[in-house]
Amino acid sequence: GQIRNSNASLISTLYREHGVDAVSHFHAGDDLPALLQIVSDAKAETYDLVLVSGGSGQGTYDFSAELFRHLGAAIHFREVNVRPGKPLIFGTVSRERASQIIFGLPGNALSHFVCFHLFVRRALDRLLARPAPTATQGFLAESMPDTLNARETWWPAQASLSQGRLECRALPWKSSGDITRLPAANALMQVPASTSHLAAGTRVDLLLTRSLL
């Protein structure tokens, strides 16, 4: 009957996979004074990037945006037209040395995975002077069920090379908290908004999340 903190393990692993090892973790409940105390004790202003897991929506106990304002952040947006991961916060804080980057991610694990690869990973690549990830084209090996949604969806997928052609299989998921498919996923497949069906052989855009080798 407890919500396990899988996000700390997930996000730290994603950081390590992308060459970032200077990561500090701090845990807090849905309490603004406690959050403010933690970022003060952690000397959050000394980090290049600050990421808050959960609390990015606009509910009664969602304090990420207010926390960022207390840190002096300019919030550039509070949501994206992406599924899963709509309530994503992005902001910056002007520092003497350099601007600090701030992300507030929705608390569900699959949203974390998608938001990391679409947004956080790009920020890390910029900080590390690496080229940003780009989508590559592949083909659906199997048809997908009805995918109709008003938002663009980035679908967990398993990609592989078959006779010199990049193919992928969409991995079914039930909700933005469904982490069970991620161990098998090595790509995110873009499903455009208002797409009702994708047949086998359809050309799709893929963002690889792990090497195919």
C-alpha positions in Angstrom: 0.0 0.0 0.0 3.0 2.3 -0.3 4.3 4.3 -3.3 7.9 3.2 -3.9 10.4 5.7 -4.9 11.4 4.2 -8.2 12.1 7.6 -9.8 15.3 8.2 -7.8 16.8 5.0 -9.2 15.4 5.7 -12.7 16.7 9.2 -13.0 20.1 8.5 -11.5 20.6 5.6 -13.9 19.6 7.7 -16.9 22.1 10.4 -15.7 24.9 7.8 -15.5 24.1 6.4 -18.9 24.5 9.9 -20.3 27.9 10.6 -18.7 26.8 12.5 -15.6 28.0 11.2 -12.3 27.9 14.2 -10.0 24.4 13.7 -8.8 23.0 14.4 -5.3 19.6 13.1 -4.2 17.3 14.6 -1.5 13.9 13.3 -0.5 11.0 15.5 0.6 7.3 15.3 1.1 4.6 17.5 -0.4 5.4 20.4 1.9 6.8 23.8 0.6 8.6 24.8 3.8 10.4 21.4 3.9 11.3 21.7 0.2 12.7 25.2 0.8 14.8 24.0 3.7 16.2 21.1 1.7 17.3 23.2 -1.3 18.9 25.6 1.2 20.7 22.9 3.0 21.8 21.3 -0.3 23.1 24.6 -1.6 21.0 24.1 -4.7 22.5 27.3 -6.3 25.8 25.5 -6.8 24.4 23.0 -9.2 24.3 23.3 -13.0 20.9 21.6 -13.1 18.2 21.1 -10.5 15.4 18.5 -11.1 12.4 18.1 -8.9 10.5 14.8 -9.3 6.8 15.2 -8.9 4.7 18.2 -7.9 4.8 19.8 -11.3 1.0 19.9 -11.8 -1.4 22.5 -10.5 -3.0 20.6 -7.7 -3.2 21.5 -4.0 0.0 19.7 -3.1 2.0 20.5 -6.2 4.7 22.9 -5.1 7.5 22.7 -7.7 6.6 25.9 -9.6 6.3 27.9 -6.3 9.6 26.4 -5.1 11.3 27.5 -8.4 10.0 31.0 -7.9 11.5 31.1 -4.4 14.8 30.2 -6.1 14.5 33.2 -8.4 13.8 31.1 -11.5 12.2 32.5 -14.6 9.7 29.8 -15.6 9.5 29.5 -19.4 6.7 26.9 -19.6 4.6 24.7 -17.3 3.3 22.1 -19.7 4.0 20.5 -23.0 1.6 19.0 -25.6 3.2 15.6 -25.1 1.9 12.3 -23.7 3.0 11.0 -21.3 4.6 14.0 -19.5 2.3 17.0 -20.0 2.9 18.9 -16.7 6.6 19.6 -17.4 8.1 22.7 -15.9 11.2 24.4 -17.4 13.0 27.4 -16.0 16.3 29.1 -15.6 18.0 31.1 -12.9 20.6 33.8 -13.8 23.8 33.2 -11.9 27.1 35.1 -12.0 29.0 32.0 -13.4 26.3 30.7 -15.7 22.5 30.3 -16.0 21.2 27.4 -13.9 18.7 25.0 -15.5 15.7 23.8 -13.6 13.2 21.1 -14.5 10.1 20.0 -12.7 9.0 16.5 -13.9 5.6 14.9 -13.4 5.8 12.2 -10.7 4.8 9.1 -12.8 7.7 6.9 -13.9 7.0 6.6 -17.6 6.5 10.4 -17.7 10.0 10.7 -16.1 11.5 8.5 -18.8 9.9 10.4 -21.7 10.6 13.9 -20.3 14.2 12.9 -19.6 14.8 11.8 -23.2 12.9 14.6 -24.9 14.0 17.5 -22.7 16.5 16.9 -19.8 18.8 14.9 -22.0 19.0 17.7 -24.5 20.0 20.1 -21.7 22.7 17.8 -20.5 24.1 17.5 -24.0 24.2 21.2 -24.3 26.0 21.5 -20.9 28.5 18.8 -22.0 29.0 20.3 -25.5 27.6 17.3 -27.2 25.3 17.1 -30.2 21.6 16.9 -29.4 19.9 13.6 -30.0 18.0 13.4 -33.2 15.1 11.1 -34.3 15.8 8.4 -36.8 13.3 6.6 -39.1 12.3 3.0 -38.7 9.4 0.8 -39.6 6.7 -0.9 -37.5 7.2 -4.6 -37.4 3.6 -5.1 -36.1 0.4 -3.1 -36.3 -0.6 -1.0 -33.2 -4.0 -0.9 -31.6 -6.1 2.3 -31.6 -3.7 5.1 -30.5 -6.1 8.0 -30.9 -5.2 10.9 -28.6 -5.3 14.7 -29.0 -1.6 14.9 -27.9 1.5 13.7 -29.6 2.6 10.5 -27.9 6.1 9.1 -27.4 5.5 5.4 -27.2 8.1 3.0 -25.5 9.4 0.7 -28.2 11.8 -2.1 -28.9 14.0 -1.3 -31.9 16.3 -3.7 -33.8 18.0 -4.1 -37.1 16.5 -6.7 -39.4 18.1 -7.4 -42.8 19.6 -3.9 -42.8 16.4 -2.2 -41.9 15.5 -0.6 -38.5 12.3 -2.1 -37.2 10.4 -1.5 -34.0 7.7 -3.0 -31.9 5.5 -0.8 -29.7 5.4 -1.9 -26.1 1.9 -1.7 -24.5 1.5 0.5 -21.5 -1.6 1.2 -19.3 -0.8 4.6 -17.8 2.0 7.1 -17.3 2.9 5.3 -14.1 3.4 2.0 -15.9 7.2 1.3 -15.5 7.0 -2.4 -16.4 7.8 -2.0 -20.1 10.9 0.2 -19.7 13.5 -2.6 -19.2 12.7 -3.9 -22.7 12.5 -0.4 -24.3 15.5 1.0 -26.2 13.6 3.7 -28.1 10.6 6.1 -28.0 8.4 6.1 -31.0 6.6 9.3 -32.1 2.9 8.9 -32.7 1.5 12.2 -34.1 -1.6 13.7 -32.4 -5.0 12.4 -33.5 -3.5 9.3 -35.1 -6.1 6.5 -34.9 -4.2 3.5 -36.2 -0.7 2.5 -37.3 -0.4 -0.5 -39.6 2.6 -2.9 -39.9 5.2 -1.4 -42.2 4.4 2.2 -41.4 7.4 4.5 -41.3 7.8 6.1 -37.9 10.3 8.4 -36.2 12.3 6.9 -33.4 14.4 8.4 -30.6 16.9 5.8 -29.5 17.3 5.7 -25.7 20.0 3.0 -25.7 22.5 1.7 -28.2 21.2 -1.1 -30.5 24.5 -2.9 -30.1 
